[in-house]
Amino acid sequence: MYNYMLNECIICLNNINENDQIIITECCANNFHKNCLYMWLNNSNNCPLCRNIINVVNNNIFNNTNKSSIDNIEISILLYYFHILVLICFISIIIITSFILLIPYYYNY
C-alpha cells in the first residue's frame, strides 16, 4: 500500500520531521525528503514506490507544516476509491438482477 499517510521517507526510511523539506509525487501521492528524492532521481526517473515516472506536483516543494496540500491529495485518493466502490456495487446489482431474471427461464426448461 502507498505511504501517503505515513510520516516516513520510503527511500531513507527515516521519519519526516516538521521542518524537513518534502516533495509529494503526483503518481502515488507519496512524500519523500527532498534530498533523498533528488539523489534517487540521479539514478532513476521512476518512483521508488510505484515505479511510475516521477512528476513533482507543480514543481513545488512542500513543507510538512503545509497540511492542506497533503489533505487535498488524501481526499482525491479517497474519492477515487469511493468511485471504484460505487462502480463495484453497480456491477453487483446488475449481476444479481440478471440472475433473478433468469431463474424462471431455468426452471421452465
ChimeraX attribute file (.defattr): number of C-alpha atoms within 10 A of each C-alpha:
attribute: neighborCount
match mode: 1-to-1
recipient: residues
	/A:1	6
	/A:2	12
	/A:3	15
	/A:4	20
	/A:5	12
	/A:6	12
	/A:7	17
	/A:8	18
	/A:9	20
	/A:10	20
	/A:11	16
	/A:12	11
	/A:13	11
	/A:14	12
	/A:15	14
	/A:16	18
	/A:17	14
	/A:18	12
	/A:19	9
	/A:20	16
	/A:21	17
	/A:22	23
	/A:23	25
	/A:24	27
	/A:25	21
	/A:26	17
	/A:27	17
	/A:28	20
	/A:29	20
	/A:30	25
	/A:31	27
	/A:32	28
	/A:33	24
	/A:34	18
	/A:35	13
	/A:36	15
	/A:37	24
	/A:38	14
	/A:39	11
	/A:40	15
	/A:41	14
	/A:42	8
	/A:43	8
	/A:44	14
	/A:45	15
	/A:46	15
	/A:47	20
	/A:48	17
	/A:49	14
	/A:50	13
	/A:51	12
	/A:52	14
	/A:53	14
	/A:54	19
	/A:55	16
	/A:56	14
	/A:57	15
	/A:58	9
	/A:59	10
	/A:60	10
	/A:61	14
	/A:62	19
	/A:63	17
	/A:64	19
	/A:65	13
	/A:66	10
	/A:67	11
	/A:68	10
	/A:69	14
	/A:70	19
	/A:71	13
	/A:72	11
	/A:73	18
	/A:74	15
	/A:75	11
	/A:76	13
	/A:77	15
	/A:78	12
	/A:79	12
	/A:80	11
	/A:81	12
	/A:82	12
	/A:83	12
	/A:84	12
	/A:85	12
	/A:86	11
	/A:87	12
	/A:88	12
	/A:89	12
	/A:90	11
	/A:91	12
	/A:92	12
	/A:93	12
	/A:94	12
	/A:95	12
	/A:96	11
	/A:97	11
	/A:98	11
	/A:99	12
	/A:100	11
	/A:101	11
	/A:102	11
	/A:103	10
	/A:104	10
	/A:105	9
	/A:106	9
	/A:107	7
	/A:108	6
	/A:109	5
